[in-house]
Amino acid sequence: MERRQFIKGSAILGMTIAGGTTLVSKSGMYHGETQRKIYRILNADGVNVGTLPVMRAFAGGHTDYVSPYVLFDEFGPVETVPGADPFKVEAHPHAGVTPTSYFVAGSGHHRDSLDYDFNIGEGDFMMFSAGKGAIHMEEYGEFLEGKGNVVHGFQIWLNTPSAYKFDDPSTIVHRTESMGRIVNENYSIQVILGELAGVKSTVETHSPAFYYHVKMKADARVDIPTDPNHNAFIYLIDGNLELHEGKQLQKNQVVLYERGDSLIKLYAESDAEMLVLGGQPLDEVVYSYGPFVMNTREQINQCIRDYNDGKMGNPELINK
């Protein structure tokens, strides 16, 4: 396969489908004017990345409401079978962006042109800071544990601020002990990035960002404070949630919030699981071509030249 084909095959392309029916719930939530207002609710689309099925919540769109994030994929849950080939995304480049991977179940294997070759397990969070450009391969499944298991997690891309677009690339895996955790009888929250209620993650980012994995029990309420000048959105992994003004969020939907208020108020009539993310908008022009996320067309063209000239590495060596 020619190198140019890898670029086209892993593109940030396609629009998410607008959705989200407004429903009147029974309601266990107290509504007020101080909470964040909803901009839009989107349905995730089912797509394949390599041989891996994913639900894509957004890819390159809605920047004003999701920045500093630029792409959101949920992979799985899928069951691997002993003896079968793992789900695989063959070697491909990135530049100007930081793909992150977070596993809620199962395992993954990462190999890249920076000479990193490691396994990622449940609760782990990987950051592949591509900078001026690097190549990686990802595969998921039974190769790690030697038996069938469920693979489930998220690849979410953090945009890199313009000042760091052409830094040297780096890769790091953060284990669970790097993150904060809040647990009580009604909910649990893993603080993957950022800080919440005095509980802080030690994972560093180029610009302020938060990333919380929240599990709520039936009839639970959670108020999540945010910086009113930052973006915020929620992806529902399972269950259903009551939101502002009685709107409902259902499985595989994402709600984008307007800026201007702090609190995100949530009520779960039944058990629910979600990711809550956001951060300081970068307020920079975004040009994307496949896995390259830059600020100008010339920068994109430079990335393509660098990749085709082999400056980001050799995909054949990464795939072996």
C-alpha positions, 0 to 999 in steps of 0.5 A: 500500500502506498503511503498516500493511501494511509492519509486518505484512509484515516481522514477526519471526514464526514458529518455527524447526524444532528438528532436528539428528540426533546422529551418531557421526563418524569423528572427528578432534576431541579431546573434553574437559570444558572446551569449551562444551556444546550446548543445541540444534541448529535447522534454518533455514526457507526463507521469502521477504522481499519477493521475496528467498528467505532461510533463517531460522535464528531470529526472536524465539525462543531469546533466552536463547541468542542475545542480543544477536541477535534475528533471523538470515537468510541471503539467497541464494545466488541468481543474478541475470539481466541485464535482470531486476528485482533482488530487492527488499524494499520500504520498511519501518520499524525501531525499537529494533533494528540490522539488519546486512547482510554480503555474501559475494558480489554486491551490494546497494543501500540507501536510507533515510529518513535520506537515505542511498543507497548500494551495498554489495559483497562483504565490506561490513558495514552497520549500520542503527541504527534507534533511535526509528525509520526506514525503509529499502529494500533491493534486490539484484542486477544493477542495480549491476554491469550483468551477471548475478551471484550474490548471497549474504549475511546480514541479522542483527539486533542488539538495542539495549539499553534505554538506546539504544532511542529514540536518533536513527537512523543508518546506516553501511557498514564496508568490509573494512579495518575488520575484522580477519583471521586466515589460516593454511594450515588456516583463515581468519577474518574478525573482523567484530565483536569480537576474536579472538586479538589481532585486532580489528574497529574496528566499534563496538556498544552492547554486547559482541558478536562475529561471525566468518566462518570458513572451514575446510579439510578435516581442520582443527581450530579452537578458538575462545575465548569469554567463558563468561558470553556467549552463542555460536552457529554457523550452518553456511553449507556443509560439515559440522562435528563438534561436542562429543560427536560431534554433527554440524552440517550446512548451514543448521543453527544450534547454540546453546551453553550458557554456563559454558565458554569454548572452542568446539572444531570439526573439519571432515572436509571444507571448511566455512564458517560464521558464529560469533556471540554476545555479552553477553546483554542480560537485558532483556524483549523485546517485538516486533511486526514490525520493532519490537523494544522492552522494553514493549507501550507502547513498541511502541504508540508505534512504531506511532503514530509510523510511522502518523503519518509520523514515521519517514519516507514509504515511497513516497519511499524506494521510488521 
